[in-house]
Amino acid sequence: MNHDADGAELLTIGAFARASRLSPKALRLYDELRLLPPAHVDPVNGYRRYAPAQLERARLVAWLRRLGMPLTRIREVCELTPDTAAEAVAAYWAQVEADTAARRDLAAFLVDQLQRKDTTPMTASATPLTMRYAARTDRGLVRAANQDAAHAGPRLLAVADGYGPEGGRAAAAAVSALQHLEDAPAGTDPLSALEEAARRAHRDAPTADEATGSTLTALLRAGSQLALLHLGDSRAYVLRDSGLFRITHDHSLVQSLIDEGRLTPEEAPSHPQRAQLLRSLDGSSPFTPDLQLLDARPGERYLLCTDGLTGVVPPESLQEVLTAAETPEQAVADLIALAHAAGAPDNVACVVADLHPADAEVPAA
């Protein structure tokens, strides 16, 4: 068979490869996967021949491979109408951009961490540290009650954002469950201690007829290290000379949609399900916090906050305030003022802490 049903001469695999910009090896693979089967296979010698009409699909496959699209997804796109295929490609590329942005932020943080390990003397990482800190919650300008909670102490920083009928009590209980860690004995594993305290809070979370629970984001200082525990969409940031880094990832429906490329970061604040959490302290769902151990350095400034702040104040404004404020007390006041200026539609909780060498003179408020 040397012609297709329309009378057009079939192309050898070599000619079809040149025309489609796909290698013969790739064409054999796509045949095995039934993504691009040839129009005819000689039953005697196995030679593959392709119809000229297959070039359009082959070129689409080549372009999608250049985008990095997985073969299983390419097969799905190739079966769609042109308009629907265009939407699928746009959604895939949005996902790539979201993944790239997330990896870029993580890469920047890791590069900064590694550079600091390489350039900072070993004695600096072992320098005894102390913290100056401030915490504040605010009802905002719209909500009738304040369901946020915050704590700042010599060793522990925490914020929680309650939801549901008993949300205020859930947030207060979550933070309260950690406060005994301020007095944990020397040598205590900070990550294990933080995880166990939060696990108890999760197990003992108040229940109600409707869904009730709380986010929880906390840092526990142990020597020159900070243990981080995170559940929900409250956030933690660190300000260094190299910039402001976000060190948590939201456990929310809108963040998952961003991660999947189905929503842009710009669309997230107006999404009707922006408050829906995928992880929290609620006493019923699995307890799956993010846990991380960070190397702390003198001069760093940490921010823990609920989404009442980050939902209305962009990262660049957070960095401006954190850079300019002379003390944690001033930073907390200025951040809440920014939320008010943006309408403060939700409760706000902020904790700001500065790390200093233990023997250094701490600036006055």
C-alpha positions as CSV (number, residue, x, y, z in Angstrom):
1,M,0.0,0.0,0.0
2,N,1.7,3.2,-1.2
3,H,-1.3,5.6,-1.1
4,D,-3.8,6.7,1.5
5,A,-7.6,6.6,1.1
6,D,-7.5,10.0,-0.7
7,G,-5.0,8.8,-3.2
8,A,-2.0,10.7,-1.7
9,E,1.3,8.9,-1.7
10,L,2.3,7.6,1.7
11,L,5.6,8.8,3.2
12,T,8.4,6.6,4.4
13,I,9.3,7.0,8.1
14,G,12.4,9.0,7.1
15,A,10.5,11.4,4.9
16,F,7.8,11.8,7.5
17,A,10.4,12.4,10.2
18,R,12.0,15.2,8.1
19,A,8.7,16.8,7.4
20,S,7.4,16.7,10.9
21,R,10.7,17.4,12.7
22,L,10.3,14.2,14.7
23,S,13.1,11.6,14.7
24,P,12.4,8.1,13.4
25,K,13.1,6.9,17.0
26,A,10.4,9.2,18.4
27,L,8.0,8.1,15.7
28,R,8.5,4.5,16.7
29,L,7.9,5.3,20.3
30,Y,4.7,7.3,19.5
31,D,3.5,4.3,17.4
32,E,4.0,2.0,20.4
33,L,2.1,4.4,22.6
34,R,-0.7,4.7,20.0
35,L,-0.1,8.5,20.0
36,L,0.8,8.6,16.3
37,P,0.4,5.2,14.6
38,P,1.5,5.0,10.9
39,A,-1.1,4.8,8.2
40,H,0.3,1.5,7.0
41,V,2.8,-1.1,8.3
42,D,4.1,-3.6,5.8
43,P,3.2,-7.1,7.1
44,V,6.4,-8.6,5.6
45,N,9.2,-6.2,6.5
46,G,7.5,-4.0,9.1
47,Y,8.2,-0.7,7.2
48,R,6.1,2.1,8.5
49,R,4.5,4.6,6.1
50,Y,2.6,7.7,7.0
51,A,-0.2,9.7,5.3
52,P,0.5,13.4,4.5
53,A,-2.6,14.2,6.4
54,Q,-0.9,13.0,9.6
55,L,1.7,15.8,9.4
56,E,-0.6,18.3,11.2
57,R,-0.9,16.0,14.2
58,A,2.8,15.1,14.2
59,R,3.8,18.8,14.1
60,L,1.4,19.4,17.1
61,V,3.0,16.6,19.0
62,A,6.5,18.0,18.2
63,W,5.5,21.5,19.4
64,L,3.9,20.1,22.6
65,R,7.0,18.1,23.3
66,R,9.1,21.2,23.0
67,L,6.9,22.8,25.6
68,G,7.8,19.8,27.9
69,M,4.2,18.4,28.0
70,P,4.1,14.8,29.1
71,L,3.1,12.2,26.5
72,T,-0.1,11.2,28.2
73,R,-1.3,14.7,28.3
74,I,-0.3,15.2,24.6
75,R,-2.5,12.3,23.7
76,E,-5.4,13.9,25.4
77,V,-4.8,17.3,23.7
78,C,-4.5,15.7,20.2
79,E,-8.0,14.2,20.6
80,L,-9.6,17.6,21.3
81,T,-11.2,20.1,19.0
82,P,-8.8,23.0,18.1
83,D,-10.6,25.5,20.5
84,T,-10.6,23.0,23.4
85,A,-7.0,22.0,22.6
86,A,-6.0,25.7,22.8
87,E,-7.6,26.0,26.2
88,A,-5.8,22.8,27.4
89,V,-2.4,24.2,26.2
90,A,-3.0,27.5,27.9
91,A,-3.9,25.7,31.1
92,Y,-0.8,23.5,30.9
93,W,1.4,26.5,30.3
94,A,-0.2,28.4,33.3
95,Q,0.7,25.4,35.4
96,V,4.3,25.4,34.1
97,E,4.6,29.1,35.0
98,A,3.1,28.6,38.5
99,D,5.5,25.6,39.1
100,T,8.4,27.7,37.8
101,A,7.5,30.6,40.1
102,A,7.2,28.3,43.1
103,R,10.6,26.7,42.3
104,R,12.1,30.1,41.7
105,D,11.1,31.2,45.2
106,L,12.4,28.0,46.7
107,A,15.6,28.2,44.7
108,A,16.2,31.7,45.8
109,F,15.8,30.7,49.4
110,L,18.0,27.6,49.1
111,V,20.7,29.6,47.3
112,D,20.7,32.2,50.1
113,Q,20.8,29.4,52.7
114,L,23.8,27.7,51.0
115,Q,25.7,30.9,50.4
116,R,25.3,31.8,54.0
117,K,26.6,28.4,55.1
118,D,29.6,28.9,52.8
119,T,30.4,32.5,53.7
120,T,29.4,32.7,57.3
121,P,32.1,31.6,59.8
122,M,31.3,28.4,61.7
123,T,31.3,30.4,64.9
124,A,28.5,32.6,63.6
125,S,26.1,29.7,63.2
126,A,26.7,28.7,66.8
127,T,26.4,32.2,68.2
128,P,23.9,32.2,71.1
129,L,20.8,34.2,70.0
130,T,18.1,36.1,71.7
131,M,14.9,37.5,70.2
132,R,13.1,40.8,70.4
133,Y,9.5,40.3,69.5
134,A,6.0,41.7,69.3
135,A,2.6,40.2,68.6
136,R,-0.8,41.8,67.9
137,T,-4.2,40.8,66.6
138,D,-6.8,43.1,65.2
139,R,-10.5,42.5,64.4
140,G,-10.3,44.4,61.2
141,L,-13.0,46.7,59.8
142,V,-15.6,44.2,58.7
143,R,-15.8,41.1,60.9
144,A,-17.9,41.2,64.1
145,A,-15.5,39.1,66.1
146,N,-11.8,38.4,66.2
147,Q,-11.0,34.7,65.6
148,D,-7.2,35.2,65.2
149,A,-4.7,34.4,67.9
150,A,-1.0,35.2,68.3
151,H,1.9,34.6,70.7
152,A,5.5,35.9,70.8
153,G,8.0,35.0,73.5
154,P,11.7,34.4,74.1
155,R,11.6,31.1,72.3
156,L,8.2,30.7,70.6
157,L,6.4,32.6,67.9
158,A,2.9,31.5,66.7
159,V,-0.2,32.7,64.8
160,A,-3.5,30.9,64.3
161,D,-6.6,31.8,62.3
162,G,-9.8,30.2,63.5
163,Y,-12.9,29.4,61.4
164,G,-16.4,28.2,62.0
165,P,-18.7,28.7,65.0
166,E,-15.9,28.0,67.5
167,G,-13.1,29.5,65.4
168,G,-11.9,32.0,68.0
169,R,-11.7,29.3,70.7
170,A,-9.9,26.9,68.2
171,A,-7.3,29.5,67.4
172,A,-6.7,30.4,71.0
173,A,-6.4,26.7,72.0
174,A,-4.0,26.0,69.2
175,V,-1.6,28.8,70.3
176,S,-2.1,27.9,74.0
177,A,-1.2,24.3,73.4
178,L,2.3,25.4,72.3
179,Q,3.1,27.9,75.0
180,H,4.6,25.4,77.5
181,L,7.4,25.0,74.9
182,E,8.8,28.4,76.2
183,D,10.1,26.4,79.2
184,A,11.2,23.2,77.4
185,P,14.4,21.8,78.9
186,A,17.7,22.4,77.2
187,G,18.5,19.7,74.7
188,T,14.8,19.1,73.7
189,D,14.4,18.3,70.0
190,P,12.5,21.4,68.8
191,L,10.9,19.8,65.8
192,S,9.6,16.8,67.7
193,A,8.4,19.0,70.6
194,L,6.6,21.4,68.3
195,E,5.0,18.5,66.3
196,E,3.8,16.7,69.5
197,A,2.3,19.9,71.0
198,A,0.5,20.7,67.7
199,R,-0.7,17.1,67.4
200,R,-2.3,17.3,70.9
201,A,-3.9,20.6,69.8
202,H,-5.3,18.9,66.7
203,R,-6.7,16.0,68.7
204,D,-8.3,18.3,71.2
205,A,-9.6,20.8,68.8
206,P,-13.1,22.0,69.7
207,T,-15.9,20.7,67.6
208,A,-19.3,22.1,66.6
209,D,-22.3,21.3,64.4
210,E,-20.5,23.1,61.6
211,A,-16.9,22.8,60.5
212,T,-14.6,24.4,63.1
213,G,-10.8,24.5,63.2
214,S,-7.8,26.7,62.9
215,T,-4.6,27.3,61.0
216,L,-1.3,27.2,62.9
217,T,2.1,28.5,61.9
218,A,4.8,28.5,64.6
219,L,8.6,28.9,65.1
220,L,10.4,27.5,68.1
221,R,14.0,28.7,68.8
222,A,16.6,26.2,70.0
223,G,20.0,27.7,70.1
224,S,20.9,28.9,66.7
225,Q,18.1,26.9,65.0
226,L,14.4,27.6,64.4
227,A,11.9,24.7,64.1
228,L,9.0,25.6,61.8
229,L,5.6,24.0,61.9
230,H,2.9,25.0,59.4
231,L,-0.8,24.0,58.7
232,G,-3.2,26.1,56.7
233,D,-2.8,29.4,54.9
234,S,-1.2,31.6,57.5
235,R,2.4,32.4,56.5
236,A,5.9,32.8,57.7
237,Y,8.6,35.1,56.1
238,V,12.2,35.9,56.9
239,L,13.8,39.2,56.0
240,R,17.6,39.1,55.3
241,D,20.0,41.4,53.5
242,S,19.3,39.5,50.3
243,G,15.5,40.1,50.5
244,L,12.2,38.8,51.9
245,F,11.7,35.1,51.6
246,R,8.4,33.3,52.2
247,I,9.2,30.0,54.0
248,T,5.7,28.4,54.0
249,H,3.4,27.1,51.3
250,D,-0.4,27.6,51.7
251,H,-2.5,24.5,52.3
252,S,-5.6,25.9,50.6
253,L,-7.8,25.1,47.6
254,V,-6.8,28.2,45.7
255,Q,-3.1,27.4,46.2
256,S,-3.7,23.9,44.8
257,L,-5.5,25.4,41.8
258,I,-2.5,27.7,41.3
259,D,-0.1,24.8,41.6
260,E,-2.2,22.8,39.0
261,G,-2.2,25.8,36.6
262,R,-6.0,26.2,36.8
263,L,-5.8,29.6,38.6
264,T,-3.3,32.5,38.5
265,P,-2.0,34.2,41.6
266,E,-3.8,37.3,40.5
267,E,-7.1,35.5,40.4
268,A,-6.7,33.9,43.8
269,P,-7.9,36.8,46.1
270,S,-11.3,37.0,44.3
271,H,-11.9,33.2,44.1
272,P,-15.2,32.3,45.8
273,Q,-13.5,29.4,47.6
274,R,-10.4,31.3,48.6
275,A,-11.0,30.5,52.4
276,Q,-11.3,26.7,51.9
277,L,-8.3,24.9,53.5
278,L,-6.9,21.5,52.6
279,R,-5.0,21.2,56.0
280,S,-5.8,22.6,59.4
281,L,-6.2,21.8,63.1
282,D,-9.7,20.5,63.2
283,G,-9.7,17.3,65.3
284,S,-11.0,15.1,62.5
285,S,-8.8,15.3,59.3
286,P,-5.4,13.7,59.2
287,F,-2.6,15.6,61.0
288,T,-0.1,16.4,58.3
289,P,1.9,19.6,59.1
290,D,4.9,20.9,57.2
291,L,8.0,20.7,59.4
292,Q,11.3,22.3,58.7
293,L,14.5,23.1,60.7
294,L,16.1,26.5,59.8
295,D,19.5,27.9,60.6
296,A,19.0,31.3,62.3
297,R,21.5,34.2,62.1
298,P,21.8,37.5,64.0
299,G,20.1,40.3,62.1
300,E,17.3,38.3,60.6
301,R,13.7,39.5,61.1
302,Y,10.8,37.0,61.0
303,L,7.2,37.7,60.2
304,L,4.3,35.3,61.0
305,C,0.9,36.4,60.0
306,T,-2.6,35.3,59.1
307,D,-4.3,35.8,55.7
308,G,-6.0,38.9,56.9
309,L,-2.7,40.6,56.2
310,T,-1.4,38.8,53.1
311,G,-4.8,38.7,51.5
312,V,-4.8,42.5,51.1
313,V,-1.1,43.6,51.4
314,P,1.3,42.6,48.6
315,P,4.8,41.1,49.4
316,E,6.6,44.2,48.3
317,S,4.7,46.3,50.8
318,L,5.5,43.7,53.5
319,Q,9.2,44.0,52.7
320,E,9.1,47.8,52.8
321,V,7.6,47.9,56.2
322,L,9.8,45.1,57.6
323,T,12.9,46.9,56.2
324,A,12.0,50.3,57.5
325,A,10.6,49.6,61.0
326,E,13.2,50.1,63.7
327,T,11.6,47.6,66.1
328,P,9.2,44.6,66.0
329,E,6.6,46.7,67.8
330,Q,6.7,49.4,65.1
331,A,6.7,46.7,62.3
332,V,3.5,45.1,63.8
333,A,1.7,48.4,64.1
334,D,2.7,49.5,60.6
335,L,1.6,46.2,59.0
336,I,-1.8,46.3,60.7
337,A,-2.2,49.9,59.5
338,L,-1.5,48.7,56.0
339,A,-4.3,46.1,56.3
340,H,-6.7,48.8,57.6
341,A,-5.7,51.1,54.7
342,A,-6.7,48.2,52.3
343,G,-10.1,47.8,54.0
344,A,-9.1,45.1,56.5
345,P,-12.0,42.7,55.5
346,D,-10.7,40.0,57.8
347,N,-9.1,39.6,61.2
348,V,-5.4,40.2,61.3
349,A,-2.7,38.6,63.4
350,C,1.0,39.6,63.2
351,V,4.1,38.5,65.0
352,V,7.5,40.1,64.2
353,A,10.8,39.0,65.8
354,D,14.4,40.1,65.4
355,L,17.3,37.9,66.2
356,H,20.3,39.3,68.1
357,P,23.5,37.8,69.5
358,A,22.7,37.0,73.1
359,D,25.4,39.3,74.5
360,A,24.5,42.2,72.2
361,E,22.7,45.3,73.3
362,V,19.1,45.1,72.1
363,P,17.7,48.4,70.6
364,A,15.2,50.2,72.7
365,A,11.6,50.4,71.6
